[in-house]
Amino acid sequence: MRALQLVAPGLIEVRDVPVPTPGPTEVLVKVAGAGLCHSDVHVLHIPQPAFPPGMTLGHETAGYVAATGSQVTGFADGDAVLVYLVWACGKCTPCVEGRDNTCTEAGRIGSPPCPGLGPDGGMAEFIKVDARFCEPLGSLDPQTAAPLADAGLTPMHAINGARHRLTPGATALIIGVGGLGHMGLQILRQTSGTRIIALDTSTEKLDWALANGADDTVLAGDSAAEEILALVGGYGVNALFDFVGIQSTVELAAKVIGPDGALRVVGVGGGTLPFGSYEIPWGVDLRRSYGGNRADQRQVLDLARLGKITVLAQTYPLDEGLQAFADLEAGKVMGRAILVP
């Protein structure tokens, strides 16, 4: 089969590799689509080997069951499934409490294993996955549903963790209307009555945001903080979701978050948030939000089945995966790039 693999730091290739053989508790999934995330670009540019050479990339995957192990029940050949992002142990206290994205086996700083970031991922013709990490898709098209495993899951988790500030009359700011942000905007619109401000560097993405649920938009730049504060009477926004996480966006977040605000830094751009005295208002709670849990994932799938959220997709053949990486890094992708075997 064909697979897009990380060969060495900074080097990816589409290679011919054997089709994986599922074990007793595993499912072999014929991939219909695999989403491409800025996290994948980040993995490509890590200067030192952080993952095994020859690892197949791709942590947003959906497809059809092609084979099942001897102990697998509940799935049959041809079933459409989403591959859940978080491959947690399922046994520790956080997992039992439904917080599997903070599984203790990952340690204090790490994150649980996920496909394409350790185990082989879905940028291939097939992927094998333990059956307990397969979510039935029902009527959803697995090709375009693939990004729901992260681009849907991660914003949902961040938003669910800020519900106490998404009250009637509140204002939320979304920074970055890209792969995660365009889903976060739709989720906010469909699950809250919050006034939504969207910020991005792209006028095209801001036009899309206005057409898909944003109440106001602000173009990133030197005057952005002043413009945002003017929209909310100088008080600051009640909830803020930074889907970029670079230094300029976290500094902007500190300037516009309001007292008692919920600040969620989701993007992994490496920015450092100022958190000293008088640099942010009293009462601000900060969460560095990773992935999501099964409840979050199932909420996302329910919204998608109802047609309330839709992935804005740009598809590429798997063999053009290198071009997809280049386009994403150059900011040429609207929504999510999806590799199709």
N, C-alpha and C positions, 0 to 999 in steps of 0.2 A: 504494500500500500504506500501511498504518498503521505509524507508528514513534514510539517515545517518545524525544524529543530534548531535549538541553540547549540551551535557547534563549538564556539569559544566566545569569550567576552567580546562583544561587538560584532559577532558574525553569526548570521542565521542562514540556513539553506533548506530548500525543499528536497527531501531525500526519499529513496526507496527503502522501506523497513518492513519487517515481518508484521503480519496482522497479529495483534495480541490474543492470547488464549485465555478466556475467563476461567477463574478458579471456581470452587463449589458455591461460593456466596456472591459471585460476580455476574455482571451482565455485560455482554459485548454490544455496544451501541454503534450503529452505522450513522456517522455524523451527517447531519443535514446543513448545519451552519455553526460557525465558531466566531464569536465576537472578538474584536481586537480593541484592547484597552491601552490607555497611557501607561498602565502598570507594566504591560508587555514591553513597551518602548524603554521604560526604566530598567527592566531586567536586561534588555539588550545592551545597555550602556554601563552596567556595573563593571568596573575595571578589573576586579579580581574574580576568579571563579567562585560563584556563590551557589551554583546548581550543577548537578552532574552533567558532563558533556554528553551531547546527543539527547537532551531532554526535549520532548515535544511540547511546544508552547500551547497556550489556549486555556483560559479558565472560564470562558462563557461558551457552553456547549449544549446543543440539543440535537436529537436525531431519533432513530427508530431502533427498537430492540432487534438485534440480529441473532443472538444466541444467549442462553442462560445456563448458569452453573447448576449442578445437581441438587443443591439445597435451596435454590431460589423459587419462591412462590409469589404470585400476585402480578407477574409480568409474562407476557406472551410475545412471540415473534411479531414484529410489525407495530407494536405499541409505540406511540410517540412519547418521548420522555425528555425532561430537562435534567442535566447533570448539576446537582446542587454544589455550590461553591465550597462549603466548609466541611472538610473530611475529618470531623472531630471523633473522639473516642466513644462518645455516647454513654459513658459510665461514670465520669467524675461528677462532682457536685454541680459545677456550672452547666454541664450537659444535661443532667437530670432536671435542673431548674429551667431548662429551655434556653440557656445562654451558651449554646455550643460554639459560638464565635469567640468565646473566651475560655475554651477548653484548657484544663490545667496541663495537659501534655505539651502544650506550646511554650510553657514557662511564663515568666513574668513579663518579658518584653516581646516575645515572638507571637506568631499567629498560627492557628491550626493549619495542617497541610491542606493544599487545594490543588486541583489539577492544573498542570502547566507551571506550577511553582514548587517543584519537587517531583511528585508523581507526573507521569506523562499526561499531557492535556489533550484538547480536542481539535487542534489545528492539524487534522489528519483525516483519513477516510474512516477510521474506526478508533474507538476509545473503549477500554475496559474500566468498569467502575463497580464498586460494591453496590449491591442492589439497594441497600438502605439509603444511598445517596441519589437515587433516581426519583424524580417527581413526575407523576403522570401529567401530560399536557392536554389530554382530551382533544378538543376541537382546534387548539392553537397550532399554527404552522410552525414546526420546529426550526425551520431556517431563520425566520424573523424573530422567533421567541428566544433564541439562544442568548442574546444580551440580557434577558431578564434575570440571568443567574448572577449578574453583578451590577450592570447598569440600572437594573430595576431593584434588586435586593438592597444594595448599599444605600441609595437614597431613602428607601422605605425605612430602613433601620435608623438612619440619622433623624428622619422626620418623626418616627414613632418615639424616639428618645427626647423629643422637644415638644411633645403634645401639650405640656403644661403651659407653654407660651404661645400656642397656636389657637388662641381663644378669639371669640367674636370681637372685631375691632382691632386685632393685632396686625402688625406688619412684619413680613418675612422678606429677607434679602437672599437671593440666590446669586452666588458669584460663579460664573462660568456656565454657559448654556451649551456644553459639549455633550459627550457620551453619557456622563452621569447627570449633569445638570438639566438636560432636556427631559430626562425621565423624572427627576426630582420636581421640576416645575409642574408637570402633569399630575404627579401624585399629590402635591400640595393643593392644586386646584380641585382635585376630585375628592379629597378627604378632609378638607378644612375650608372655613370661610374666610381665611386670612387674605389680607391685601398682599400682593406679591410684587416685589421689585426685582428685576433681573439686570445683572451687569455682565458685560462681556466686552472683549476687544473688537468683535466683529459686528458690523451693522446688520449683516445678513442674518446672523444668529439672533440678534435683538428683534429684528422684524418677525422672525419665526416665533420668538417668545411672545410678542404682542398678539400674534394670531392664535396662540395656543395656551392662553391663560394668564399671562403677566398683565398686571394693571399699569405698571410703569416700567420704563427701561432707562438705564444709564450707561453711556459709553465709557469704558475704562479710560482713565487719564488723570492728570494732575488735579482736576476740579471734581472728581467723582465723589469724594467724601462730602464736600460741600453741597453737591447736588442731592445726594441721598438724604443728608440731614435736613435740607430744605423741604424735602417731600414729607418728612415726619415731624415738622415743627421744631427741629433741633434736638428732640429728645433721644433719638436713636431708634433702631429697629428692635423688635421684640425677640426675633429669632433670626439667625444668620447661618447659612449653609455654604461653606467655602469648598467648592468642588475642584479647586485648583491647588491651593496650598503652597504657592510660591511666596517669597518674601513680601512682594508688593501687595498680594491679596490678604495675607494675614495682618499686615500693618493697616490696611484699609479696614479690615474687620474690627480691629481694636479701636479705630476712630469712629465707627458708626454704630456699634452695638449699644443698646440702651441699658439702663439699670435693670438688674434682675433678668437680663436677657439670656437666651440659650444660644451659645456659640458652638457650632459644630464644624470642626476642621476635618474634611473628608479627603481632599486631594493630598497626594504624597509628593508635593513639589519641593519639600525640604525647607519651607519657611519656618522662622522662629518667631513665636508670638510674644510681644512685650506684655509682661504680666505683673509689673511692679506697681508700687503705690501711685495712684492717680493716673496710670496709663490706660486703665479701663475702668468703667463705672463699678460702683458697689453692686454686689449680688450676682454678677455675671457667672454663669456656670459653663465650663468648657468640657467638651468631650472630643477626644480623638477617636473618630468612629471607624470601626473596621467591619466590613461585610455586613452580615445580618444573621438572624436565626431562622429556624424552619417556619415559625409563625409569620415572620416578615415575608419570607419567600412565598408562602401560600396566599398571603394578602395580595402580593404583586400579581400572581397568576390569576387570582379571582378578578382583579381589576382589568387585566388584559382580556380575559374571557368575556367580560361584559363590554368590551370595546371602549373602556374609559381611559386607557393609556395605550400608546402605540409606539413602538421603536421606530425612530427615523433612521432608516437603514440605507447604507451604500454597500453593495455587494461586489466582491472580487473573487475570481476563481482562485482556488488554493495555490496553484502554480504562480499566481501573481501576488503572493503574500508579501514579498519584499517590497513591491510597489505600494501595497497597502500600508506597510509600516512607514515608508517614506512620506506618503500622503498625510497620514495621521500626524507625524512629527512636524510636517510643514503647515499644519493647520488647515488642510484642504478638505477634511472630512466633516460633513454635517451629520450630527447624530452619532451613529455607530457604524464602523466598518465591520462587515461580516464576510469571513472567508467561506467559500462554498466548495467542497471537494468535487 
